[in-house]
Amino acid sequence: MSRQLYPYQETGVAFLKEHRGGFLLDEPGLGKTCQAIVAARSLGRHILVICPNTLKAWWRTEIRTLYPNDKVLVARKGGRFTYDADGNRLEFEMRLTSVNSRHLIPRWTIVHYTGARMQAEEFAKMPWDVVITDECHYIKNRKAARSEAVKRITPKDAIKIGLTATPFSKNPADWWSQLDWIAPARHDWRSYWRFCNTFADFTMEEGDYGRYRKFMGAKNLDLLAQVMAAYCIRRTKKVVAPQIPPLTTTKMPLILEGRQSVIYRKLKKAEAEAHIIDSESGELQRVLMVNVLARLIRLEQSLSHPWTLDANVKGAKLEWLLEWKKSYVHPAVIATKFKPAAKHIAELLGTRAITGDVGVRTRQALIDEWNRGEQQFLVGTIHTIGTGLNLGKAYSIVLYDQVYSPILMDQVRQRIHRLTTDHPVEAIYLYI
């Protein structure tokens, strides 16, 4: 292994190895991915990783960082493959069994949840030794096709590892489907309704379609903690703070796919001008490229906020951000190079962006709001929030884009890493 784990990560690996699987419920930013990789590699030969589409590149990068010689096969959006495990482009898009009929089954195969559902029959044919579900709360609905597909794909004797910081929110019964996947024959709560009635606090309400359960939270907490302790390990940043550096940096790779990839390729191939799909008319519009710098900026914009070029495209960065914020509970800062990206992100997060056209008083009011805990996220452009501000309350800063000045990038990162900071902080760089 090419990287040394922190002591708490070694404890997590030991837990998964000793229990031959289980749930890793650490807070975001504590390295659940690398713990699962190290544990899974020691537990089996053929490993399947099922994760959100935005995290496929992250898993591939982490595996190759820890074990550079391991073969990694990554599925495209539909659950099929255009590259083999050696990185060679295939003649045409193939199903998993077709790829593996020509090559030995690689050590690692990565697919996202939708791809796994669409190609469940193919993935179920493989003799997986270990199956990892990242953000395993994706299978909390026991009746969902996605949950059924994951359970169908997983061999009965496979070792299962589930990663999430939020196994459930108000309804502890959401954890039942995840537990039923990881230990269907071993746990004492095989009845969903028994589990629900024991641990879920709910009232019966009258609705338009009859009576329904309104979940209020959890009950019998001591017993629930006892049940979860048999399968789960969880650490918080506050607890492990003495073991980790005060400032860590994470480079989050993302994959360019679909219509965003089409937009980018059209811009990249253009010489004097580029063709882009007009978001309203669907017609092709011409965008004049007056010089190399303008063209480069246009390429950056297509990676940052492609929805201004095609309203139907979110983009890889925005998809990752919206997924990340679902399980993130601490105050955070999101910094971007472009004003359109900042404003759209802030709108989606229910706040207002700090950009150059925001007055000083309003700017300070937004920061004060965030410092008081009225908003979880502070969004702004790098040039606006990169200097002169104390944002030490943040636990993370997401560098949605980067500028060409290393000094300014360091300054914006240091906004959250202050002398008075009493908790570990993380700088997350998104790149494609």
Buried (B, 14 or more C-beta within 10 A) or exposed (E): EEEEBBEBBEBBBEBBBEBEBBBBBBBBBBBBBBBBBBBBBEBBEBBBBBBBBBBBBBBBBBBBBBBEEBBBBBBBBEBBBBBBBEEEEBEEEBBBEBBBEEEEBBBBBBBBBBBBBBBBEBBBEBEBBBBBBBBBBBBBEBEBEBBBBBBEBBBEEBBBBBBBBBBBEBBBBBBBBBBBBBBEEEBEBBEBEEBBEBBBBBEEEEEEEEEEEEBEEBBBEEEBEEBBEEBBBBBBBEEBEEBBEEBBEBEBBBBBBBBBBBBBEBBEEBEEEBBBBEBEEEEEEEBEBEEEEEBEBBBBBBBBBBBBBBEEBBBBBBBBBBBBBEBBEBBBBBBBBBBBBBBBBBEBBEBBBBBEEBEEEEBEEBBEBBBEEEBBBBBBBBBBBBEEBEBBBBBBBBBBBBBEEEEBBEBBBBBBBBEEBEEBBBBBBBBB
